[in-house]
Amino acid sequence: MMNHNYFVYILTNKNKTVVYTGVTNDLEIRLRQHKENKENKFAFTKKYNCYYLVYFERFEYIEYAIEREKEIKGWTRDKKNALIELKNENWDFLNDLIAEE
């Protein structure tokens, strides 16, 4: 049986003042889409230059990824910050890490 990869991810801007939570099946392509925004699909991330990856989780099933995305989106900013800092204490930008995998 084939393994599927779905990701819930959190992006921020250069100054780490804004966060955006999303879901995708291809994190590398989605990061590029946010940055390039050729189809003007990502109005929020474009407005705030929010394309630096600071957190992600992998799921095998899209239903679980969507459920988790909705859960995180409903959280306060403080709770989102705490989640990010569990795995990425310094809010390092992880974009290059994803491109290498």
Backbone atoms as SQL, in Angstrom:
CREATE TABLE atoms (id INTEGER PRIMARY KEY, chain TEXT, resi INTEGER, resn TEXT, atom TEXT, x REAL, y REAL, z REAL);
INSERT INTO atoms VALUES
  (1, 'A', 1, 'MET', 'N', 0.837, -1.191, 0.000),
  (2, 'A', 1, 'MET', 'CA', 0.000, 0.000, 0.000),
  (3, 'A', 1, 'MET', 'C', 0.882, 1.254, 0.000),
  (4, 'A', 2, 'MET', 'N', 0.492, 2.237, -0.770),
  (5, 'A', 2, 'MET', 'CA', 1.276, 3.452, -0.922),
  (6, 'A', 2, 'MET', 'C', 1.134, 4.364, 0.295),
  (7, 'A', 3, 'ASN', 'N', 2.252, 4.929, 0.725),
  (8, 'A', 3, 'ASN', 'CA', 2.214, 5.924, 1.790),
  (9, 'A', 3, 'ASN', 'C', 1.913, 7.284, 1.186),
  (10, 'A', 4, 'HIS', 'N', 1.059, 8.011, 1.854),
  (11, 'A', 4, 'HIS', 'CA', 0.735, 9.370, 1.420),
  (12, 'A', 4, 'HIS', 'C', 1.323, 10.348, 2.414),
  (13, 'A', 5, 'ASN', 'N', 1.668, 11.502, 1.924),
  (14, 'A', 5, 'ASN', 'CA', 2.201, 12.551, 2.780),
  (15, 'A', 5, 'ASN', 'C', 1.346, 13.795, 2.646),
  (16, 'A', 6, 'TYR', 'N', 0.842, 14.232, 3.771),
  (17, 'A', 6, 'TYR', 'CA', 0.111, 15.490, 3.859),
  (18, 'A', 6, 'TYR', 'C', 0.739, 16.268, 4.999),
  (19, 'A', 7, 'PHE', 'N', 0.785, 17.560, 4.842),
  (20, 'A', 7, 'PHE', 'CA', 1.472, 18.390, 5.826),
  (21, 'A', 7, 'PHE', 'C', 0.590, 19.534, 6.297),
  (22, 'A', 8, 'VAL', 'N', 0.611, 19.751, 7.593),
  (23, 'A', 8, 'VAL', 'CA', 0.105, 20.985, 8.172),
  (24, 'A', 8, 'VAL', 'C', 1.345, 21.811, 8.441),
  (25, 'A', 9, 'TYR', 'N', 1.316, 23.072, 8.047),
  (26, 'A', 9, 'TYR', 'CA', 2.513, 23.892, 8.159),
  (27, 'A', 9, 'TYR', 'C', 2.159, 25.273, 8.682),
  (28, 'A', 10, 'ILE', 'N', 3.151, 25.909, 9.272),
  (29, 'A', 10, 'ILE', 'CA', 2.992, 27.282, 9.746),
  (30, 'A', 10, 'ILE', 'C', 4.098, 28.126, 9.136),
  (31, 'A', 11, 'LEU', 'N', 3.688, 29.238, 8.534),
  (32, 'A', 11, 'LEU', 'CA', 4.605, 30.195, 7.942),
  (33, 'A', 11, 'LEU', 'C', 4.608, 31.473, 8.768),
  (34, 'A', 12, 'THR', 'N', 5.676, 32.233, 8.626),
  (35, 'A', 12, 'THR', 'CA', 5.755, 33.542, 9.259),
  (36, 'A', 12, 'THR', 'C', 6.439, 34.509, 8.293),
  (37, 'A', 13, 'ASN', 'N', 6.494, 35.769, 8.686),
  (38, 'A', 13, 'ASN', 'CA', 7.203, 36.759, 7.876),
  (39, 'A', 13, 'ASN', 'C', 8.615, 36.935, 8.429),
  (40, 'A', 14, 'LYS', 'N', 9.403, 37.772, 7.783),
  (41, 'A', 14, 'LYS', 'CA', 10.808, 37.940, 8.165),
  (42, 'A', 14, 'LYS', 'C', 10.973, 38.364, 9.623),
  (43, 'A', 15, 'ASN', 'N', 10.080, 39.221, 10.100),
  (44, 'A', 15, 'ASN', 'CA', 10.165, 39.726, 11.480),
  (45, 'A', 15, 'ASN', 'C', 9.421, 38.856, 12.493),
  (46, 'A', 16, 'LYS', 'N', 8.815, 37.785, 12.010),
  (47, 'A', 16, 'LYS', 'CA', 8.112, 36.819, 12.873),
  (48, 'A', 16, 'LYS', 'C', 6.951, 37.458, 13.634),
  (49, 'A', 17, 'THR', 'N', 6.242, 38.363, 12.979),
  (50, 'A', 17, 'THR', 'CA', 5.124, 39.049, 13.622),
  (51, 'A', 17, 'THR', 'C', 3.766, 38.507, 13.190),
  (52, 'A', 18, 'VAL', 'N', 3.743, 37.659, 12.164),
  (53, 'A', 18, 'VAL', 'CA', 2.502, 37.118, 11.618),
  (54, 'A', 18, 'VAL', 'C', 2.687, 35.620, 11.437),
  (55, 'A', 19, 'VAL', 'N', 1.617, 34.845, 11.649),
  (56, 'A', 19, 'VAL', 'CA', 1.677, 33.415, 11.336),
  (57, 'A', 19, 'VAL', 'C', 0.500, 33.028, 10.446),
  (58, 'A', 20, 'TYR', 'N', 0.753, 32.058, 9.607),
  (59, 'A', 20, 'TYR', 'CA', -0.258, 31.520, 8.690),
  (60, 'A', 20, 'TYR', 'C', -0.188, 30.009, 8.774),
  (61, 'A', 21, 'THR', 'N', -1.330, 29.351, 8.898),
  (62, 'A', 21, 'THR', 'CA', -1.394, 27.896, 8.967),
  (63, 'A', 21, 'THR', 'C', -2.084, 27.369, 7.721),
  (64, 'A', 22, 'GLY', 'N', -1.494, 26.324, 7.118),
  (65, 'A', 22, 'GLY', 'CA', -2.076, 25.737, 5.920),
  (66, 'A', 22, 'GLY', 'C', -1.877, 24.238, 5.878),
  (67, 'A', 23, 'VAL', 'N', -2.421, 23.613, 4.834),
  (68, 'A', 23, 'VAL', 'CA', -2.295, 22.172, 4.631),
  (69, 'A', 23, 'VAL', 'C', -1.977, 21.925, 3.157),
  (70, 'A', 24, 'THR', 'N', -1.155, 20.907, 2.892),
  (71, 'A', 24, 'THR', 'CA', -0.763, 20.582, 1.519),
  (72, 'A', 24, 'THR', 'C', -0.317, 19.129, 1.431),
  (73, 'A', 25, 'ASN', 'N', -0.239, 18.621, 0.202),
  (74, 'A', 25, 'ASN', 'CA', 0.327, 17.289, 0.004),
  (75, 'A', 25, 'ASN', 'C', 1.751, 17.355, -0.537),
  (76, 'A', 26, 'ASP', 'N', 2.225, 18.569, -0.836),
  (77, 'A', 26, 'ASP', 'CA', 3.602, 18.731, -1.302),
  (78, 'A', 26, 'ASP', 'C', 4.163, 20.035, -0.725),
  (79, 'A', 27, 'LEU', 'N', 4.881, 19.906, 0.349),
  (80, 'A', 27, 'LEU', 'CA', 5.342, 21.068, 1.093),
  (81, 'A', 27, 'LEU', 'C', 6.327, 21.913, 0.289),
  (82, 'A', 28, 'GLU', 'N', 7.224, 21.286, -0.430),
  (83, 'A', 28, 'GLU', 'CA', 8.203, 22.040, -1.213),
  (84, 'A', 28, 'GLU', 'C', 7.523, 22.909, -2.276),
  (85, 'A', 29, 'ILE', 'N', 6.599, 22.325, -3.007),
  (86, 'A', 29, 'ILE', 'CA', 5.882, 23.093, -4.033),
  (87, 'A', 29, 'ILE', 'C', 5.045, 24.189, -3.399),
  (88, 'A', 30, 'ARG', 'N', 4.369, 23.877, -2.291),
  (89, 'A', 30, 'ARG', 'CA', 3.526, 24.888, -1.659),
  (90, 'A', 30, 'ARG', 'C', 4.334, 26.071, -1.153),
  (91, 'A', 31, 'LEU', 'N', 5.498, 25.827, -0.612),
  (92, 'A', 31, 'LEU', 'CA', 6.358, 26.926, -0.159),
  (93, 'A', 31, 'LEU', 'C', 6.716, 27.834, -1.331),
  (94, 'A', 32, 'ARG', 'N', 7.037, 27.234, -2.464),
  (95, 'A', 32, 'ARG', 'CA', 7.358, 28.013, -3.662),
  (96, 'A', 32, 'ARG', 'C', 6.131, 28.798, -4.126),
  (97, 'A', 33, 'GLN', 'N', 4.959, 28.179, -4.077),
  (98, 'A', 33, 'GLN', 'CA', 3.734, 28.866, -4.482),
  (99, 'A', 33, 'GLN', 'C', 3.466, 30.087, -3.605),
  (100, 'A', 34, 'HIS', 'N', 3.663, 29.943, -2.312),
  (101, 'A', 34, 'HIS', 'CA', 3.459, 31.082, -1.417),
  (102, 'A', 34, 'HIS', 'C', 4.417, 32.223, -1.763),
  (103, 'A', 35, 'LYS', 'N', 5.647, 31.885, -2.013),
  (104, 'A', 35, 'LYS', 'CA', 6.639, 32.923, -2.283),
  (105, 'A', 35, 'LYS', 'C', 6.409, 33.597, -3.638),
  (106, 'A', 36, 'GLU', 'N', 6.146, 32.801, -4.663),
  (107, 'A', 36, 'GLU', 'CA', 5.967, 33.352, -6.008),
  (108, 'A', 36, 'GLU', 'C', 4.579, 33.957, -6.202),
  (109, 'A', 37, 'ASN', 'N', 3.567, 33.314, -5.640),
  (110, 'A', 37, 'ASN', 'CA', 2.175, 33.767, -5.682),
  (111, 'A', 37, 'ASN', 'C', 1.744, 34.193, -7.090),
  (112, 'A', 38, 'LYS', 'N', 2.071, 33.392, -8.081),
  (113, 'A', 38, 'LYS', 'CA', 1.792, 33.727, -9.481),
  (114, 'A', 38, 'LYS', 'C', 0.301, 33.855, -9.777),
  (115, 'A', 39, 'GLU', 'N', -0.515, 33.039, -9.159),
  (116, 'A', 39, 'GLU', 'CA', -1.953, 33.047, -9.437),
  (117, 'A', 39, 'GLU', 'C', -2.726, 33.914, -8.450),
  (118, 'A', 40, 'ASN', 'N', -2.017, 34.631, -7.604),
  (119, 'A', 40, 'ASN', 'CA', -2.635, 35.508, -6.610),
  (120, 'A', 40, 'ASN', 'C', -3.609, 34.746, -5.701),
  (121, 'A', 41, 'LYS', 'N', -3.277, 33.478, -5.404),
  (122, 'A', 41, 'LYS', 'CA', -4.127, 32.625, -4.576),
  (123, 'A', 41, 'LYS', 'C', -3.929, 32.877, -3.090),
  (124, 'A', 42, 'PHE', 'N', -2.802, 33.398, -2.721),
  (125, 'A', 42, 'PHE', 'CA', -2.444, 33.481, -1.313),
  (126, 'A', 42, 'PHE', 'C', -2.401, 34.940, -0.869),
  (127, 'A', 43, 'ALA', 'N', -3.556, 35.569, -0.808),
  (128, 'A', 43, 'ALA', 'CA', -3.629, 37.008, -0.517),
  (129, 'A', 43, 'ALA', 'C', -3.024, 37.349, 0.840),
  (130, 'A', 44, 'PHE', 'N', -3.326, 36.557, 1.860),
  (131, 'A', 44, 'PHE', 'CA', -2.813, 36.850, 3.204),
  (132, 'A', 44, 'PHE', 'C', -1.301, 36.770, 3.238),
  (133, 'A', 45, 'THR', 'N', -0.758, 35.677, 2.723),
  (134, 'A', 45, 'THR', 'CA', 0.695, 35.509, 2.783),
  (135, 'A', 45, 'THR', 'C', 1.404, 36.521, 1.893),
  (136, 'A', 46, 'LYS', 'N', 0.773, 36.930, 0.803),
  (137, 'A', 46, 'LYS', 'CA', 1.364, 37.960, -0.057),
  (138, 'A', 46, 'LYS', 'C', 1.370, 39.308, 0.668),
  (139, 'A', 47, 'LYS', 'N', 0.246, 39.648, 1.266),
  (140, 'A', 47, 'LYS', 'CA', 0.117, 40.940, 1.948),
  (141, 'A', 47, 'LYS', 'C', 1.169, 41.112, 3.035),
  (142, 'A', 48, 'TYR', 'N', 1.446, 40.025, 3.778),
  (143, 'A', 48, 'TYR', 'CA', 2.363, 40.103, 4.916),
  (144, 'A', 48, 'TYR', 'C', 3.731, 39.486, 4.645),
  (145, 'A', 49, 'ASN', 'N', 4.031, 39.173, 3.374),
  (146, 'A', 49, 'ASN', 'CA', 5.309, 38.522, 3.016),
  (147, 'A', 49, 'ASN', 'C', 5.581, 37.334, 3.932),
  (148, 'A', 50, 'CYS', 'N', 4.591, 36.509, 4.054),
  (149, 'A', 50, 'CYS', 'CA', 4.589, 35.404, 5.012),
  (150, 'A', 50, 'CYS', 'C', 4.871, 34.096, 4.266),
  (151, 'A', 51, 'TYR', 'N', 6.141, 33.789, 4.064),
  (152, 'A', 51, 'TYR', 'CA', 6.488, 32.557, 3.362),
  (153, 'A', 51, 'TYR', 'C', 7.695, 31.841, 3.970),
  (154, 'A', 52, 'TYR', 'N', 7.992, 32.125, 5.212),
  (155, 'A', 52, 'TYR', 'CA', 9.078, 31.437, 5.909),
  (156, 'A', 52, 'TYR', 'C', 8.508, 30.313, 6.768),
  (157, 'A', 53, 'LEU', 'N', 8.904, 29.099, 6.473),
  (158, 'A', 53, 'LEU', 'CA', 8.408, 27.928, 7.191),
  (159, 'A', 53, 'LEU', 'C', 9.062, 27.834, 8.567),
  (160, 'A', 54, 'VAL', 'N', 8.233, 27.735, 9.615),
  (161, 'A', 54, 'VAL', 'CA', 8.769, 27.590, 10.968),
  (162, 'A', 54, 'VAL', 'C', 8.271, 26.329, 11.666),
  (163, 'A', 55, 'TYR', 'N', 7.279, 25.658, 11.067),
  (164, 'A', 55, 'TYR', 'CA', 6.727, 24.465, 11.716),
  (165, 'A', 55, 'TYR', 'C', 5.984, 23.624, 10.680),
  (166, 'A', 56, 'PHE', 'N', 6.066, 22.298, 10.834),
  (167, 'A', 56, 'PHE', 'CA', 5.230, 21.418, 10.017),
  (168, 'A', 56, 'PHE', 'C', 5.052, 20.077, 10.709),
  (169, 'A', 57, 'GLU', 'N', 3.959, 19.418, 10.377),
  (170, 'A', 57, 'GLU', 'CA', 3.653, 18.066, 10.842),
  (171, 'A', 57, 'GLU', 'C', 3.261, 17.249, 9.617),
  (172, 'A', 58, 'ARG', 'N', 3.636, 15.979, 9.603),
  (173, 'A', 58, 'ARG', 'CA', 3.275, 15.090, 8.495),
  (174, 'A', 58, 'ARG', 'C', 2.144, 14.156, 8.911),
  (175, 'A', 59, 'PHE', 'N', 1.236, 13.893, 7.975),
  (176, 'A', 59, 'PHE', 'CA', 0.122, 12.980, 8.192),
  (177, 'A', 59, 'PHE', 'C', 0.019, 12.038, 7.013),
  (178, 'A', 60, 'GLU', 'N', -0.475, 10.839, 7.268),
  (179, 'A', 60, 'GLU', 'CA', -0.676, 9.880, 6.192),
  (180, 'A', 60, 'GLU', 'C', -2.034, 10.080, 5.521),
  (181, 'A', 61, 'TYR', 'N', -2.988, 10.604, 6.259),
  (182, 'A', 61, 'TYR', 'CA', -4.346, 10.764, 5.739),
  (183, 'A', 61, 'TYR', 'C', -4.752, 12.229, 5.730),
  (184, 'A', 62, 'ILE', 'N', -5.304, 12.659, 4.599),
  (185, 'A', 62, 'ILE', 'CA', -5.687, 14.056, 4.438),
  (186, 'A', 62, 'ILE', 'C', -6.724, 14.487, 5.471),
  (187, 'A', 63, 'GLU', 'N', -7.622, 13.597, 5.839),
  (188, 'A', 63, 'GLU', 'CA', -8.661, 13.955, 6.814),
  (189, 'A', 63, 'GLU', 'C', -8.037, 14.409, 8.128),
  (190, 'A', 64, 'TYR', 'N', -7.001, 13.710, 8.572),
  (191, 'A', 64, 'TYR', 'CA', -6.337, 14.085, 9.834),
  (192, 'A', 64, 'TYR', 'C', -5.592, 15.406, 9.696),
  (193, 'A', 65, 'ALA', 'N', -4.991, 15.617, 8.532),
  (194, 'A', 65, 'ALA', 'CA', -4.264, 16.867, 8.308),
  (195, 'A', 65, 'ALA', 'C', -5.227, 18.054, 8.312),
  (196, 'A', 66, 'ILE', 'N', -6.357, 17.913, 7.649),
  (197, 'A', 66, 'ILE', 'CA', -7.343, 18.997, 7.607),
  (198, 'A', 66, 'ILE', 'C', -7.902, 19.270, 8.999),
  (199, 'A', 67, 'GLU', 'N', -8.170, 18.202, 9.735),
  (200, 'A', 67, 'GLU', 'CA', -8.666, 18.353, 11.107),
  (201, 'A', 67, 'GLU', 'C', -7.651, 19.113, 11.977),
  (202, 'A', 68, 'ARG', 'N', -6.389, 18.760, 11.838),
  (203, 'A', 68, 'ARG', 'CA', -5.338, 19.417, 12.619),
  (204, 'A', 68, 'ARG', 'C', -5.172, 20.882, 12.206),
  (205, 'A', 69, 'GLU', 'N', -5.235, 21.151, 10.908),
  (206, 'A', 69, 'GLU', 'CA', -5.138, 22.530, 10.431),
  (207, 'A', 69, 'GLU', 'C', -6.247, 23.385, 11.049),
  (208, 'A', 70, 'LYS', 'N', -7.464, 22.885, 11.024),
  (209, 'A', 70, 'LYS', 'CA', -8.597, 23.617, 11.599),
  (210, 'A', 70, 'LYS', 'C', -8.398, 23.844, 13.094),
  (211, 'A', 71, 'GLU', 'N', -7.882, 22.817, 13.772),
  (212, 'A', 71, 'GLU', 'CA', -7.635, 22.942, 15.210),
  (213, 'A', 71, 'GLU', 'C', -6.640, 24.076, 15.487),
  (214, 'A', 72, 'ILE', 'N', -5.516, 24.055, 14.787),
  (215, 'A', 72, 'ILE', 'CA', -4.477, 25.066, 15.004),
  (216, 'A', 72, 'ILE', 'C', -4.982, 26.455, 14.640),
  (217, 'A', 73, 'LYS', 'N', -5.715, 26.568, 13.541),
  (218, 'A', 73, 'LYS', 'CA', -6.248, 27.873, 13.131),
  (219, 'A', 73, 'LYS', 'C', -7.155, 28.472, 14.206),
  (220, 'A', 74, 'GLY', 'N', -7.791, 27.625, 15.004),
  (221, 'A', 74, 'GLY', 'CA', -8.684, 28.106, 16.057),
  (222, 'A', 74, 'GLY', 'C', -7.968, 28.529, 17.332),
  (223, 'A', 75, 'TRP', 'N', -6.680, 28.298, 17.398),
  (224, 'A', 75, 'TRP', 'CA', -5.908, 28.613, 18.603),
  (225, 'A', 75, 'TRP', 'C', -5.565, 30.096, 18.687),
  (226, 'A', 76, 'THR', 'N', -5.223, 30.508, 19.902),
  (227, 'A', 76, 'THR', 'CA', -4.692, 31.857, 20.110),
  (228, 'A', 76, 'THR', 'C', -3.270, 31.924, 19.556),
  (229, 'A', 77, 'ARG', 'N', -2.797, 33.120, 19.355),
  (230, 'A', 77, 'ARG', 'CA', -1.422, 33.295, 18.875),
  (231, 'A', 77, 'ARG', 'C', -0.423, 32.714, 19.877),
  (232, 'A', 78, 'ASP', 'N', -0.673, 32.906, 21.159),
  (233, 'A', 78, 'ASP', 'CA', 0.240, 32.360, 22.171),
  (234, 'A', 78, 'ASP', 'C', 0.342, 30.842, 22.089),
  (235, 'A', 79, 'LYS', 'N', -0.773, 30.184, 21.860),
  (236, 'A', 79, 'LYS', 'CA', -0.761, 28.721, 21.760),
  (237, 'A', 79, 'LYS', 'C', -0.025, 28.267, 20.493),
  (238, 'A', 80, 'LYS', 'N', -0.210, 28.998, 19.395),
  (239, 'A', 80, 'LYS', 'CA', 0.522, 28.683, 18.158),
  (240, 'A', 80, 'LYS', 'C', 2.020, 28.876, 18.367),
  (241, 'A', 81, 'ASN', 'N', 2.387, 29.958, 19.037),
  (242, 'A', 81, 'ASN', 'CA', 3.803, 30.212, 19.327),
  (243, 'A', 81, 'ASN', 'C', 4.393, 29.057, 20.137),
  (244, 'A', 82, 'ALA', 'N', 3.663, 28.607, 21.135),
  (245, 'A', 82, 'ALA', 'CA', 4.144, 27.508, 21.980),
  (246, 'A', 82, 'ALA', 'C', 4.329, 26.233, 21.161),
  (247, 'A', 83, 'LEU', 'N', 3.418, 25.956, 20.236),
  (248, 'A', 83, 'LEU', 'CA', 3.546, 24.780, 19.376),
  (249, 'A', 83, 'LEU', 'C', 4.811, 24.880, 18.528),
  (250, 'A', 84, 'ILE', 'N', 5.014, 26.019, 17.906),
  (251, 'A', 84, 'ILE', 'CA', 6.209, 26.218, 17.083),
  (252, 'A', 84, 'ILE', 'C', 7.467, 25.993, 17.918),
  (253, 'A', 85, 'GLU', 'N', 7.482, 26.555, 19.111),
  (254, 'A', 85, 'GLU', 'CA', 8.678, 26.503, 19.952),
  (255, 'A', 85, 'GLU', 'C', 8.961, 25.117, 20.532),
  (256, 'A', 86, 'LEU', 'N', 7.978, 24.214, 20.498),
  (257, 'A', 86, 'LEU', 'CA', 8.232, 22.833, 20.918),
  (258, 'A', 86, 'LEU', 'C', 9.273, 22.163, 20.020),
  (259, 'A', 87, 'LYS', 'N', 9.208, 22.450, 18.734),
  (260, 'A', 87, 'LYS', 'CA', 10.118, 21.826, 17.766),
  (261, 'A', 87, 'LYS', 'C', 11.153, 22.793, 17.199),
  (262, 'A', 88, 'ASN', 'N', 10.895, 24.078, 17.331),
  (263, 'A', 88, 'ASN', 'CA', 11.744, 25.073, 16.681),
  (264, 'A', 88, 'ASN', 'C', 11.863, 26.284, 17.614),
  (265, 'A', 89, 'GLU', 'N', 12.593, 26.100, 18.671),
  (266, 'A', 89, 'GLU', 'CA', 12.679, 27.087, 19.750),
  (267, 'A', 89, 'GLU', 'C', 13.064, 28.481, 19.270),
  (268, 'A', 90, 'ASN', 'N', 13.955, 28.575, 18.305),
  (269, 'A', 90, 'ASN', 'CA', 14.445, 29.870, 17.829),
  (270, 'A', 90, 'ASN', 'C', 13.720, 30.386, 16.590),
  (271, 'A', 91, 'TRP', 'N', 12.671, 29.696, 16.194),
  (272, 'A', 91, 'TRP', 'CA', 11.918, 30.079, 15.003),
  (273, 'A', 91, 'TRP', 'C', 12.841, 30.163, 13.780),
  (274, 'A', 92, 'ASP', 'N', 13.727, 29.179, 13.646),
  (275, 'A', 92, 'ASP', 'CA', 14.590, 29.130, 12.469),
  (276, 'A', 92, 'ASP', 'C', 13.725, 28.902, 11.232),
  (277, 'A', 93, 'PHE', 'N', 14.119, 29.487, 10.111),
  (278, 'A', 93, 'PHE', 'CA', 13.401, 29.291, 8.862),
  (279, 'A', 93, 'PHE', 'C', 13.814, 27.949, 8.273),
  (280, 'A', 94, 'LEU', 'N', 12.842, 27.087, 8.012),
  (281, 'A', 94, 'LEU', 'CA', 13.097, 25.706, 7.622),
  (282, 'A', 94, 'LEU', 'C', 12.960, 25.471, 6.121),
  (283, 'A', 95, 'ASN', 'N', 12.771, 26.501, 5.344),
  (284, 'A', 95, 'ASN', 'CA', 12.538, 26.357, 3.908),
  (285, 'A', 95, 'ASN', 'C', 13.641, 25.553, 3.225),
  (286, 'A', 96, 'ASP', 'N', 14.895, 25.851, 3.514),
  (287, 'A', 96, 'ASP', 'CA', 16.001, 25.142, 2.871),
  (288, 'A', 96, 'ASP', 'C', 16.041, 23.683, 3.271),
  (289, 'A', 97, 'LEU', 'N', 15.634, 23.363, 4.470),
  (290, 'A', 97, 'LEU', 'CA', 15.582, 21.988, 4.937),
  (291, 'A', 97, 'LEU', 'C', 14.606, 21.170, 4.082),
  (292, 'A', 98, 'ILE', 'N', 13.475, 21.743, 3.759),
  (293, 'A', 98, 'ILE', 'CA', 12.461, 21.057, 2.972),
  (294, 'A', 98, 'ILE', 'C', 12.943, 20.859, 1.535),
  (295, 'A', 99, 'ALA', 'N', 13.582, 21.842, 0.978),
  (296, 'A', 99, 'ALA', 'CA', 14.076, 21.752, -0.398),
  (297, 'A', 99, 'ALA', 'C', 15.122, 20.670, -0.558),
  (298, 'A', 100, 'GLU', 'N', 15.812, 20.327, 0.532),
  (299, 'A', 100, 'GLU', 'CA', 16.865, 19.306, 0.468),
  (300, 'A', 100, 'GLU', 'C', 16.314, 17.897, 0.541),
  (301, 'A', 101, 'GLU', 'N', 15.132, 17.722, 1.123),
  (302, 'A', 101, 'GLU', 'CA', 14.588, 16.365, 1.318),
  (303, 'A', 101, 'GLU', 'C', 14.072, 15.748, 0.062);
